[in-house]
Amino acid sequence: MDNVSETALDGAADAIAEADVLLIGAGAGMGVDSGLPDFRGDEGFWTNYPPFEERGLDFYDLANPRWFDDDPELAWGFYGHRLNLYRETEPHAGFHLLQDWAGEMTHEPFVFTSNVDGQFQKAGYDREHVLECHGTIHRLQCKEPCRRDIWSADGVEVEVDEETFRARGELPSCPYSTRVARPNVLMIGDYTWLDERTSRQKNRFDRWLRGIEHSDVVVVECGAGTAVPTVRRQCEQTATRTDGTLIRINPDEPRAPGDAISIAAGALETLRAIGDRLT
């Protein structure tokens, strides 16, 4: 934290201490401190998935629903590995720090995240107060889809060859059509994603926003970049709409509008530094 302004950390702690309610925004950078892969840039992706470098495939190439038609073993090698990894990963202490701060406030917090890993629910957050704007890898749907149903991935096991990152054996399938299933995740150029679950989450989020209009709001945004700016935009909009304070934590893209608090560091070390000041 050598390059982080003490003033910024003090200001963040003051804003949290004075707030009635907390909105947590989270992008991929939130999971890095839990040991999850950093997909920022081709080098970060290929370090974790070297066989795809040989084929010249990057994250955006693979995060495409066409693979479930063209090469389902490749598709499920990529998503099956991630599903297994997310199941094994424990949320870092920063998740619980945010929970503790929110517990001192008047209103229940809400989480707005582009992550599909389910880490907030695993950390014990209220499932009714999480909006996963890109869906979740822990739910499945038909690749077509043959009907507008999604179902739990609990109990679904995908064996992945660690040398080739291709799936082996039986692939997850739709219980209605027996076609290959896919995760209920919004992919690149995705016209078959079923968004009903996320739409219900958004309805709950909109009701929550209406309920906090006259509250002192603090928005803590962790690891949300500009490549997919959904989380950043929502956090900025919420802070503006409620006249609240935005705290943007991002080691590479900390730029923030107006009088927001910008901290160029990782999520966990920053949350701990703020926590030290709160205690």
C-alpha positions as semicolon CSV with decimal commas, in nm:
position;residue;x (nm);y (nm);z (nm)
1;M;0,000;0,000;0,000
2;D;0,305;0,228;-0,029
3;N;0,168;0,422;-0,325
4;V;-0,184;0,459;-0,188
5;S;-0,281;0,793;-0,040
6;E;-0,349;0,788;0,332
7;T;-0,609;1,056;0,264
8;A;-0,795;0,823;0,028
9;L;-0,797;0,540;0,282
10;D;-0,908;0,772;0,560
11;G;-1,182;0,915;0,341
12;A;-1,304;0,566;0,249
13;A;-1,317;0,464;0,616
14;D;-1,508;0,781;0,708
15;A;-1,762;0,727;0,428
16;I;-1,824;0,369;0,537
17;A;-1,853;0,462;0,904
18;E;-2,111;0,731;0,828
19;A;-2,321;0,531;0,580
20;D;-2,662;0,374;0,635
21;V;-2,634;0,127;0,349
22;L;-2,369;-0,038;0,132
23;L;-2,373;-0,131;-0,236
24;I;-2,089;-0,368;-0,329
25;G;-1,978;-0,372;-0,692
26;A;-1,744;-0,649;-0,799
27;G;-1,562;-0,745;-1,116
28;A;-1,307;-1,013;-1,194
29;G;-1,041;-0,844;-0,983
30;M;-1,237;-0,926;-0,668
31;G;-1,155;-1,296;-0,704
32;V;-0,781;-1,264;-0,769
33;D;-0,699;-1,256;-0,398
34;S;-0,885;-1,584;-0,355
35;G;-0,647;-1,740;-0,607
36;L;-0,877;-1,726;-0,908
37;P;-0,708;-1,672;-1,248
38;D;-0,651;-1,324;-1,383
39;F;-0,787;-1,322;-1,738
40;R;-0,680;-0,963;-1,808
41;G;-0,477;-0,968;-2,127
42;D;-0,375;-1,267;-2,338
43;E;-0,067;-1,342;-2,126
44;G;-0,269;-1,378;-1,807
45;F;-0,519;-1,604;-1,979
46;W;-0,264;-1,823;-2,156
47;T;-0,061;-1,864;-1,837
48;N;-0,362;-2,043;-1,691
49;Y;-0,470;-2,217;-2,013
50;P;-0,151;-2,285;-2,216
51;P;-0,308;-2,528;-2,470
52;F;-0,528;-2,246;-2,599
53;E;-0,222;-2,032;-2,678
54;E;-0,107;-2,299;-2,922
55;R;-0,439;-2,264;-3,105
56;G;-0,435;-1,885;-3,086
57;L;-0,756;-1,877;-2,880
58;D;-0,799;-1,608;-2,617
59;F;-1,065;-1,562;-2,348
60;Y;-1,300;-1,376;-2,581
61;D;-1,269;-1,647;-2,848
62;L;-1,361;-1,920;-2,600
63;A;-1,637;-1,729;-2,421
64;N;-1,861;-1,785;-2,721
65;P;-2,166;-2,015;-2,729
66;R;-2,079;-2,144;-3,077
67;W;-1,830;-2,389;-2,926
68;F;-2,115;-2,587;-2,768
69;D;-2,221;-2,666;-3,128
70;D;-1,884;-2,681;-3,302
71;D;-1,670;-2,850;-3,036
72;P;-1,858;-2,924;-2,710
73;E;-1,559;-3,102;-2,555
74;L;-1,356;-2,783;-2,598
75;A;-1,641;-2,570;-2,461
76;W;-1,689;-2,788;-2,156
77;G;-1,313;-2,819;-2,107
78;F;-1,303;-2,442;-2,060
79;Y;-1,622;-2,400;-1,859
80;G;-1,589;-2,730;-1,675
81;H;-1,245;-2,634;-1,549
82;R;-1,382;-2,301;-1,426
83;L;-1,681;-2,470;-1,261
84;N;-1,451;-2,708;-1,075
85;L;-1,216;-2,425;-0,977
86;Y;-1,495;-2,204;-0,840
87;R;-1,631;-2,494;-0,637
88;E;-1,291;-2,549;-0,477
89;T;-1,212;-2,181;-0,410
90;E;-1,283;-2,019;-0,074
91;P;-1,370;-1,648;-0,072
92;H;-1,095;-1,431;0,073
93;A;-1,127;-1,230;0,393
94;G;-1,232;-0,915;0,207
95;F;-1,576;-1,065;0,142
96;H;-1,630;-1,098;0,516
97;L;-1,496;-0,751;0,595
98;L;-1,759;-0,600;0,368
99;Q;-2,023;-0,816;0,538
100;D;-1,913;-0,696;0,880
101;W;-1,930;-0,329;0,778
102;A;-2,274;-0,374;0,626
103;G;-2,391;-0,544;0,945
104;E;-2,336;-0,218;1,132
105;M;-2,563;-0,025;0,894
106;T;-2,938;0,036;0,893
107;H;-3,022;-0,141;0,567
108;E;-2,925;-0,474;0,415
109;P;-2,645;-0,445;0,156
110;F;-2,676;-0,541;-0,210
111;V;-2,415;-0,693;-0,441
112;F;-2,392;-0,606;-0,811
113;T;-2,137;-0,829;-0,982
114;S;-2,031;-0,936;-1,329
115;N;-1,865;-1,246;-1,182
116;V;-2,028;-1,582;-1,253
117;D;-1,838;-1,770;-0,981
118;G;-2,093;-1,759;-0,696
119;Q;-1,831;-1,645;-0,445
120;F;-2,059;-1,397;-0,267
121;Q;-2,320;-1,665;-0,202
122;K;-2,044;-1,900;-0,087
123;A;-1,927;-1,630;0,157
124;G;-2,273;-1,623;0,314
125;Y;-2,435;-1,323;0,145
126;D;-2,814;-1,320;0,114
127;R;-2,892;-1,474;-0,226
128;E;-3,191;-1,240;-0,257
129;H;-2,952;-0,945;-0,246
130;V;-2,707;-1,045;-0,520
131;L;-2,742;-0,941;-0,886
132;E;-2,523;-1,146;-1,121
133;C;-2,556;-0,937;-1,437
134;H;-2,379;-1,199;-1,653
135;G;-2,552;-1,502;-1,502
136;T;-2,393;-1,788;-1,312
137;I;-2,186;-2,092;-1,395
138;H;-2,369;-2,283;-1,121
139;R;-2,690;-2,305;-1,327
140;L;-2,732;-2,480;-1,663
141;Q;-2,958;-2,445;-1,967
142;C;-3,009;-2,620;-2,301
143;K;-2,771;-2,489;-2,567
144;E;-3,059;-2,431;-2,814
145;P;-3,253;-2,366;-2,582
146;C;-3,541;-2,608;-2,630
147;R;-3,739;-2,438;-2,349
148;R;-3,692;-2,148;-2,110
149;D;-3,579;-2,357;-1,813
150;I;-3,255;-2,346;-1,618
151;W;-3,147;-2,593;-1,351
152;S;-2,882;-2,633;-1,084
153;A;-2,536;-2,761;-1,173
154;D;-2,508;-2,920;-0,827
155;G;-2,405;-3,281;-0,871
156;V;-2,287;-3,224;-1,229
157;E;-1,925;-3,333;-1,263
158;V;-1,711;-3,246;-1,563
159;E;-1,383;-3,433;-1,606
160;V;-1,121;-3,213;-1,773
161;D;-0,791;-3,331;-1,922
162;E;-0,536;-3,099;-1,760
163;E;-0,298;-3,138;-2,055
164;T;-0,541;-3,039;-2,330
165;F;-0,816;-2,864;-2,130
166;R;-1,074;-3,070;-2,315
167;A;-1,363;-3,242;-2,139
168;R;-1,361;-3,620;-2,120
169;G;-1,647;-3,861;-2,078
170;E;-2,014;-3,773;-2,063
171;L;-2,097;-3,406;-2,104
172;P;-2,379;-3,225;-1,918
173;S;-2,701;-3,258;-2,115
174;C;-3,047;-3,106;-2,125
175;P;-3,297;-3,325;-1,936
176;Y;-3,571;-3,240;-2,188
177;S;-3,403;-3,274;-2,528
178;T;-3,081;-3,466;-2,441
179;R;-2,885;-3,199;-2,632
180;V;-2,564;-3,068;-2,478
181;A;-2,627;-2,827;-2,191
182;R;-2,432;-2,507;-2,133
183;P;-2,381;-2,276;-1,833
184;N;-2,641;-2,005;-1,778
185;V;-2,369;-1,745;-1,844
186;L;-2,391;-1,450;-2,081
187;M;-2,120;-1,510;-2,341
188;I;-1,986;-1,307;-2,635
189;G;-2,242;-1,264;-2,913
190;D;-2,486;-1,470;-2,711
191;Y;-2,843;-1,485;-2,841
192;T;-2,948;-1,802;-2,658
193;W;-2,873;-1,699;-2,298
194;L;-3,182;-1,730;-2,077
195;D;-3,195;-1,413;-1,869
196;E;-3,505;-1,475;-1,655
197;R;-3,308;-1,547;-1,337
198;T;-3,094;-1,237;-1,377
199;S;-3,406;-1,033;-1,461
200;R;-3,563;-1,138;-1,131
201;Q;-3,244;-1,036;-0,952
202;K;-3,258;-0,699;-1,127
203;N;-3,618;-0,647;-1,017
204;R;-3,514;-0,707;-0,656
205;F;-3,221;-0,467;-0,701
206;D;-3,450;-0,196;-0,840
207;R;-3,683;-0,235;-0,540
208;W;-3,383;-0,211;-0,308
209;L;-3,267;0,107;-0,482
210;R;-3,610;0,265;-0,433
211;G;-3,594;0,176;-0,064
212;I;-3,261;0,352;-0,001
213;E;-3,329;0,681;-0,182
214;H;-3,319;0,887;0,138
215;S;-3,029;0,702;0,300
216;D;-2,658;0,777;0,330
217;V;-2,515;0,543;0,067
218;V;-2,161;0,421;0,018
219;V;-2,064;0,223;-0,293
220;V;-1,754;0,004;-0,267
221;E;-1,644;-0,118;-0,610
222;C;-1,369;-0,382;-0,628
223;G;-1,180;-0,502;-0,935
224;A;-1,423;-0,386;-1,204
225;G;-1,246;-0,289;-1,526
226;T;-1,334;-0,092;-1,836
227;A;-1,325;-0,382;-2,086
228;V;-1,676;-0,478;-1,972
229;P;-1,788;-0,163;-1,789
230;T;-2,128;-0,281;-1,663
231;V;-2,030;-0,281;-1,295
232;R;-1,845;0,051;-1,311
233;R;-2,141;0,222;-1,476
234;Q;-2,391;0,086;-1,225
235;C;-2,175;0,190;-0,931
236;E;-2,132;0,540;-1,073
237;Q;-2,505;0,571;-1,145
238;T;-2,603;0,455;-0,797
239;A;-2,362;0,695;-0,626
240;T;-2,492;0,983;-0,840
241;R;-2,859;0,895;-0,798
242;T;-2,836;0,867;-0,419
243;D;-2,578;1,144;-0,372
244;G;-2,362;0,874;-0,216
245;T;-1,987;0,814;-0,206
246;L;-1,818;0,590;-0,461
247;I;-1,500;0,411;-0,351
248;R;-1,330;0,259;-0,656
249;I;-1,062;-0,002;-0,581
250;N;-0,865;-0,117;-0,885
251;P;-0,487;-0,162;-0,921
252;D;-0,481;-0,090;-1,297
253;E;-0,787;0,125;-1,373
254;P;-0,862;0,332;-1,062
255;R;-0,982;0,643;-1,248
256;A;-1,312;0,764;-1,106
257;P;-1,543;1,060;-1,174
258;G;-1,593;1,374;-0,971
259;D;-1,531;1,349;-0,599
260;A;-1,525;0,968;-0,589
261;I;-1,246;0,806;-0,388
262;S;-0,996;0,627;-0,613
263;I;-0,756;0,366;-0,474
264;A;-0,498;0,204;-0,704
265;A;-0,448;-0,128;-0,524
266;G;-0,589;-0,478;-0,495
267;A;-0,919;-0,556;-0,326
268;L;-0,805;-0,752;-0,022
269;E;-0,514;-0,529;0,084
270;T;-0,729;-0,218;0,043
271;L;-1,025;-0,358;0,236
272;R;-0,790;-0,462;0,515
273;A;-0,631;-0,116;0,525
274;I;-0,976;0,044;0,545
275;G;-1,078;-0,209;0,810
276;D;-0,776;-0,115;1,023
277;R;-0,897;0,243;1,025
278;L;-1,252;0,146;1,111
279;T;-1,142;-0,054;1,413
